[in-house]
Amino acid sequence: MQNVPLQLKRNISIFIAILFHVCGAIGILYSPYKDWFIANTPFNLLLMTALLFWVQEKKNAGFFLFFVMSFLVGVGTEMIGVNTGALFGSYHYSDIMGKKLNGVPYLIGVNWFMVIFCTGIMMTKFINIVEEKYDALGIRLKPFLATFSLIFDGALIATFFDYNLEPAAIKLSFWKWEGGEPPIFNYVCWFVISGQLLWLFKILHFDKDNQFAVHLLIIQALFFITLQIYLP
Protein backbone atom coordinates (compact mmCIF):
# COMPACT_ATOMS: atom_id res chain seq x y z
CA MET A 1 0.00 0.00 0.00
CA GLN A 2 3.02 2.28 0.25
CA ASN A 3 2.95 3.00 -3.50
CA VAL A 4 -0.69 4.16 -3.53
CA PRO A 5 -0.89 7.67 -5.04
CA LEU A 6 -1.60 10.41 -2.49
CA GLN A 7 -4.88 11.50 -4.07
CA LEU A 8 -6.14 7.91 -4.07
CA LYS A 9 -5.17 7.60 -0.39
CA ARG A 10 -7.17 10.73 0.37
CA ASN A 11 -10.21 9.50 -1.55
CA ILE A 12 -10.11 6.07 0.12
CA SER A 13 -9.74 7.65 3.55
CA ILE A 14 -12.61 10.09 3.00
CA PHE A 15 -14.84 7.25 1.76
CA ILE A 16 -14.01 5.08 4.79
CA ALA A 17 -14.57 7.99 7.20
CA ILE A 18 -17.96 8.84 5.68
CA LEU A 19 -18.97 5.17 5.57
CA PHE A 20 -18.09 4.48 9.21
CA HIS A 21 -19.67 7.65 10.57
CA VAL A 22 -22.86 7.31 8.55
CA CYS A 23 -23.19 3.64 9.52
CA GLY A 24 -22.40 4.56 13.12
CA ALA A 25 -25.05 7.26 13.21
CA ILE A 26 -27.68 4.99 11.66
CA GLY A 27 -26.69 2.11 13.94
CA ILE A 28 -26.88 4.22 17.08
CA LEU A 29 -30.07 6.06 16.17
CA TYR A 30 -32.18 3.50 14.33
CA SER A 31 -30.91 -0.07 14.78
CA PRO A 32 -31.40 -2.59 17.59
CA TYR A 33 -27.59 -2.85 17.82
CA LYS A 34 -27.04 0.56 19.39
CA ASP A 35 -24.91 -0.85 22.23
CA TRP A 36 -22.64 -2.69 19.77
CA PHE A 37 -21.97 0.46 17.77
CA ILE A 38 -21.26 2.45 20.94
CA ALA A 39 -18.94 -0.26 22.26
CA ASN A 40 -16.91 -0.09 19.03
CA THR A 41 -16.23 3.65 19.35
CA PRO A 42 -12.56 2.94 20.26
CA PHE A 43 -12.09 1.00 17.02
CA ASN A 44 -13.52 3.88 15.00
CA LEU A 45 -11.25 6.39 16.74
CA LEU A 46 -8.16 4.26 16.15
CA LEU A 47 -9.12 3.65 12.52
CA MET A 48 -9.52 7.38 11.83
CA THR A 49 -6.15 8.07 13.45
CA ALA A 50 -4.55 5.32 11.37
CA LEU A 51 -5.99 6.92 8.22
CA LEU A 52 -4.54 10.29 9.24
CA PHE A 53 -1.12 8.66 9.57
CA TRP A 54 -1.53 6.80 6.28
CA VAL A 55 -2.36 9.94 4.32
CA GLN A 56 0.27 12.09 6.07
CA GLU A 57 3.19 12.85 3.76
CA LYS A 58 6.79 12.93 5.01
CA LYS A 59 6.24 11.66 8.53
CA ASN A 60 9.32 13.16 10.15
CA ALA A 61 10.46 13.66 13.75
CA GLY A 62 8.41 16.87 14.07
CA PHE A 63 5.19 15.05 13.20
CA PHE A 64 5.80 12.22 15.67
CA LEU A 65 6.86 14.70 18.36
CA PHE A 66 3.57 16.56 17.88
CA PHE A 67 1.64 13.30 18.22
CA VAL A 68 3.50 12.34 21.41
CA MET A 69 3.17 15.81 22.97
CA SER A 70 -0.55 16.05 22.11
CA PHE A 71 -1.11 12.61 23.61
CA LEU A 72 0.82 13.41 26.81
CA VAL A 73 -0.73 16.85 27.28
CA GLY A 74 -4.20 15.47 26.60
CA VAL A 75 -3.91 12.55 29.01
CA GLY A 76 -2.02 14.62 31.59
CA THR A 77 -4.50 17.47 31.74
CA GLU A 78 -7.44 15.06 31.80
CA MET A 79 -5.85 13.22 34.73
CA ILE A 80 -5.75 16.48 36.63
CA GLY A 81 -9.37 17.10 35.69
CA VAL A 82 -10.68 13.67 36.61
CA ASN A 83 -8.76 13.36 39.87
CA THR A 84 -8.90 16.93 41.19
CA GLY A 85 -11.47 18.92 39.24
CA ALA A 86 -8.86 21.68 38.90
CA LEU A 87 -9.16 21.46 35.10
CA PHE A 88 -12.36 21.10 33.07
CA GLY A 89 -14.57 20.48 36.13
CA SER A 90 -15.89 17.46 38.03
CA TYR A 91 -16.41 14.45 35.75
CA HIS A 92 -15.41 10.83 35.26
CA TYR A 93 -15.06 8.44 32.34
CA SER A 94 -17.02 5.25 31.80
CA ASP A 95 -15.38 2.05 30.52
CA ILE A 96 -16.56 2.54 26.91
CA MET A 97 -13.32 4.22 25.78
CA GLY A 98 -11.20 1.30 26.95
CA LYS A 99 -8.27 0.93 29.33
CA LYS A 100 -7.48 3.84 31.62
CA LEU A 101 -4.52 5.39 33.36
CA ASN A 102 -5.47 7.11 36.63
CA GLY A 103 -9.09 7.32 35.47
CA VAL A 104 -8.37 8.57 31.93
CA PRO A 105 -8.69 6.31 28.86
CA TYR A 106 -5.52 6.16 26.76
CA LEU A 107 -7.67 6.88 23.72
CA ILE A 108 -8.45 10.35 25.05
CA GLY A 109 -4.85 11.28 24.30
CA VAL A 110 -5.33 10.02 20.75
CA ASN A 111 -8.51 12.08 20.48
CA TRP A 112 -6.68 15.23 21.60
CA PHE A 113 -4.10 14.67 18.87
CA MET A 114 -6.76 14.12 16.23
CA VAL A 115 -8.82 17.21 17.10
CA ILE A 116 -5.84 19.57 17.37
CA PHE A 117 -4.04 18.16 14.32
CA CYS A 118 -7.14 18.42 12.13
CA THR A 119 -7.87 21.93 13.43
CA GLY A 120 -4.28 23.02 12.80
CA ILE A 121 -4.37 21.68 9.24
CA MET A 122 -7.69 23.45 8.58
CA MET A 123 -6.41 26.77 9.92
CA THR A 124 -3.15 26.44 7.97
CA LYS A 125 -5.06 25.97 4.73
CA PHE A 126 -7.36 28.89 5.52
CA ILE A 127 -4.45 31.20 6.31
CA ASN A 128 -2.67 30.16 3.10
CA ILE A 129 -5.76 31.13 1.10
CA VAL A 130 -5.96 34.51 2.86
CA GLU A 131 -2.26 35.14 2.23
CA GLU A 132 -2.75 34.38 -1.48
CA LYS A 133 -5.62 36.89 -1.62
CA TYR A 134 -3.48 39.51 0.10
CA ASP A 135 -0.55 38.82 -2.25
CA ALA A 136 -2.84 39.31 -5.25
CA LEU A 137 -3.63 42.78 -3.88
CA GLY A 138 0.04 43.54 -3.31
CA ILE A 139 -0.36 43.36 0.48
CA ARG A 140 1.70 41.15 2.78
CA LEU A 141 -0.10 39.54 5.71
CA LYS A 142 1.99 40.08 8.82
CA PRO A 143 3.41 36.80 10.18
CA PHE A 144 2.24 37.73 13.69
CA LEU A 145 -1.37 37.98 12.51
CA ALA A 146 -1.15 34.63 10.72
CA THR A 147 0.25 32.95 13.84
CA PHE A 148 -2.29 34.65 16.11
CA SER A 149 -5.15 33.55 13.83
CA LEU A 150 -3.96 29.94 13.76
CA ILE A 151 -3.70 29.78 17.56
CA PHE A 152 -6.70 31.90 18.61
CA ASP A 153 -9.18 31.01 15.87
CA GLY A 154 -8.00 27.40 15.88
CA ALA A 155 -8.56 27.18 19.63
CA LEU A 156 -12.08 28.54 19.11
CA ILE A 157 -12.77 25.85 16.49
CA ALA A 158 -11.41 23.07 18.73
CA THR A 159 -13.49 24.35 21.64
CA PHE A 160 -16.60 24.58 19.48
CA PHE A 161 -15.93 20.99 18.36
CA ASP A 162 -15.94 19.90 22.01
CA TYR A 163 -19.09 21.96 22.62
CA ASN A 164 -20.89 19.98 19.90
CA LEU A 165 -19.43 16.67 21.06
CA GLU A 166 -20.40 17.00 24.72
CA PRO A 167 -24.20 16.50 24.52
CA ALA A 168 -23.88 13.37 22.37
CA ALA A 169 -21.00 11.95 24.45
CA ILE A 170 -23.01 12.43 27.64
CA LYS A 171 -26.07 10.73 26.15
CA LEU A 172 -23.86 7.84 24.99
CA SER A 173 -22.35 7.61 28.51
CA PHE A 174 -18.76 8.15 27.35
CA TRP A 175 -18.33 10.27 30.47
CA LYS A 176 -20.48 11.88 33.13
CA TRP A 177 -20.40 15.34 34.66
CA GLU A 178 -21.28 16.19 38.21
CA GLY A 179 -24.58 18.03 37.85
CA GLY A 180 -25.22 16.45 34.42
CA GLU A 181 -23.81 19.23 32.22
CA PRO A 182 -20.25 20.48 31.55
CA PRO A 183 -19.46 23.82 33.19
CA ILE A 184 -18.24 26.88 31.29
CA PHE A 185 -14.86 26.19 32.91
CA ASN A 186 -14.58 23.07 30.73
CA TYR A 187 -14.64 25.16 27.58
CA VAL A 188 -12.23 27.73 29.02
CA CYS A 189 -9.74 24.92 29.67
CA TRP A 190 -10.32 23.47 26.22
CA PHE A 191 -9.58 26.87 24.66
CA VAL A 192 -6.39 27.46 26.64
CA ILE A 193 -4.96 23.96 26.21
CA SER A 194 -5.92 23.86 22.51
CA GLY A 195 -4.18 27.19 21.98
CA GLN A 196 -0.98 25.88 23.54
CA LEU A 197 -1.02 22.73 21.41
CA LEU A 198 -1.71 24.78 18.29
CA TRP A 199 1.31 26.94 19.11
CA LEU A 200 3.32 23.70 19.22
CA PHE A 201 1.72 22.68 15.91
CA LYS A 202 2.87 26.00 14.43
CA ILE A 203 6.51 25.86 15.54
CA LEU A 204 7.18 22.20 14.74
CA HIS A 205 8.32 21.51 11.20
CA PHE A 206 6.39 18.81 9.36
CA ASP A 207 4.14 18.56 6.31
CA LYS A 208 0.85 20.38 6.98
CA ASP A 209 -1.01 19.60 3.76
CA ASN A 210 -3.07 16.64 4.99
CA GLN A 211 -6.35 17.38 3.21
CA PHE A 212 -8.04 14.33 4.71
CA ALA A 213 -7.66 15.97 8.14
CA VAL A 214 -9.99 18.79 7.10
CA HIS A 215 -12.58 16.36 5.80
CA LEU A 216 -12.34 14.23 8.93
CA LEU A 217 -12.93 17.20 11.25
CA ILE A 218 -16.05 18.17 9.28
CA ILE A 219 -17.32 14.57 9.11
CA GLN A 220 -16.91 14.10 12.86
CA ALA A 221 -18.51 17.46 13.64
CA LEU A 222 -21.55 16.55 11.52
CA PHE A 223 -21.69 13.12 13.17
CA PHE A 224 -21.87 14.54 16.68
CA ILE A 225 -24.28 17.32 15.69
CA THR A 226 -26.57 14.67 14.19
CA LEU A 227 -26.44 12.57 17.36
CA GLN A 228 -26.96 15.67 19.48
CA ILE A 229 -30.14 16.51 17.57
CA TYR A 230 -31.69 13.05 17.22
CA LEU A 231 -30.58 11.07 20.27
CA PRO A 232 -33.40 10.85 22.82
NORMO-V633067 format. One record per residue. N is the residue number from 1. SS is DSSP state (@ for helix, = for strand, . for the rest). PSI is psi in degrees with one decimal (NA if undefined). Layout:
n/ss/psi
N/SS/PSI
N/SS/PSI
This chain:
n/ss/psi
1/./-8.1
2/./-23.3
3/./8.6
4/./129.3
5/./148.1
6/@/-44.6
7/@/-37.5
8/@/-38.9
9/@/-45.6
10/@/-45.7
11/@/-42.7
12/@/-44.4
13/@/-42.8
14/@/-43.3
15/@/-46.1
16/@/-42.0
17/@/-45.6
18/@/-45.7
19/@/-49.4
20/@/-38.9
21/@/-35.7
22/@/-45.5
23/@/-39.3
24/@/-43.9
25/@/-44.7
26/@/-43.2
27/@/-39.4
28/@/-39.5
29/@/-34.8
30/@/-3.2
31/./162.2
32/./2.2
33/./31.0
34/@/-47.3
35/@/-35.4
36/@/-43.7
37/@/-41.7
38/@/-42.5
39/@/-24.0
40/./14.2
41/@/-43.4
42/@/-39.6
43/@/-43.1
44/@/-43.7
45/@/-43.0
46/@/-37.6
47/@/-44.1
48/@/-37.9
49/@/-40.9
50/@/-38.6
51/@/-39.0
52/@/-43.9
53/@/-40.3
54/@/-42.6
55/@/-26.4
56/./124.5
57/./147.9
58/./63.9
59/./94.2
60/./-171.9
61/@/-36.0
62/@/-40.6
63/@/-47.7
64/@/-34.3
65/@/-39.6
66/@/-40.7
67/@/-47.9
68/@/-45.3
69/@/-40.3
70/@/-42.9
71/@/-49.3
72/@/-42.8
73/@/-42.9
74/@/-52.1
75/@/-41.3
76/@/-46.6
77/@/-35.5
78/@/-33.1
79/@/-43.8
80/@/-43.5
81/@/-49.2
82/@/-41.0
83/@/-17.6
84/@/-24.8
85/./2.8
86/./-22.4
87/./142.0
88/./-43.2
89/./-165.5
90/./113.7
91/=/168.7
92/=/153.8
93/=/145.9
94/./-172.1
95/./2.2
96/./-37.0
97/./5.8
98/./-161.4
99/./146.3
100/=/159.2
101/=/113.7
102/./41.4
103/./-2.5
104/=/123.5
105/=/139.1
106/@/-33.7
107/@/-18.5
108/@/-35.1
109/@/-38.3
110/@/-40.9
111/@/-40.5
112/@/-44.3
113/@/-48.2
114/@/-46.7
115/@/-47.1
116/@/-40.6
117/@/-48.5
118/@/-39.8
119/@/-43.3
120/@/-41.7
121/@/-44.0
122/@/-46.2
123/@/-36.8
124/@/-44.4
125/@/-41.4
126/@/-45.0
127/@/-37.9
128/@/-40.6
129/@/-43.8
130/@/-42.5
131/@/-39.0
132/@/-40.2
133/@/-42.1
134/@/-44.1
135/@/-38.0
136/@/-25.8
137/./1.7
138/./21.8
139/./138.3
140/./122.9
141/./126.0
142/./134.0
143/@/-36.2
144/@/-42.4
145/@/-38.5
146/@/-43.7
147/@/-44.0
148/@/-42.2
149/@/-43.7
150/@/-44.1
151/@/-51.1
152/@/-53.8
153/@/-37.2
154/@/-40.3
155/@/-36.0
156/@/-43.5
157/@/-45.3
158/@/-40.1
159/@/-39.6
160/@/-34.5
161/@/-46.1
162/@/-37.1
163/@/-38.4
164/@/-28.8
165/@/-37.3
166/@/-52.4
167/@/-41.6
168/@/-42.7
169/@/-37.6
170/@/-43.8
171/@/-31.5
172/./0.4
173/./32.5
174/./-39.2
175/=/165.5
176/=/140.3
177/=/143.3
178/./122.4
179/./-9.1
180/./-26.3
181/./147.0
182/./140.8
183/./164.1
184/@/-32.8
185/@/-32.3
186/@/-45.3
187/@/-31.6
188/@/-45.6
189/@/-41.7
190/@/-43.1
191/@/-47.8
192/@/-46.8
193/@/-40.0
194/@/-41.9
195/@/-40.9
196/@/-41.8
197/@/-33.1
198/@/-31.9
199/@/-42.4
200/@/-41.9
201/@/-41.8
202/@/-43.8
203/@/-22.0
204/./142.6
205/./111.3
206/./166.7
207/./127.7
208/./41.8
209/./34.7
210/./90.2
211/@/-27.6
212/@/-32.1
213/@/-39.3
214/@/-45.5
215/@/-40.7
216/@/-41.8
217/@/-42.6
218/@/-43.7
219/@/-46.2
220/@/-38.7
221/@/-44.6
222/@/-37.2
223/@/-49.8
224/@/-32.3
225/@/-41.5
226/@/-46.4
227/@/-39.3
228/@/-37.4
229/@/-43.2
230/@/-14.8
231/./134.5
232/./NA
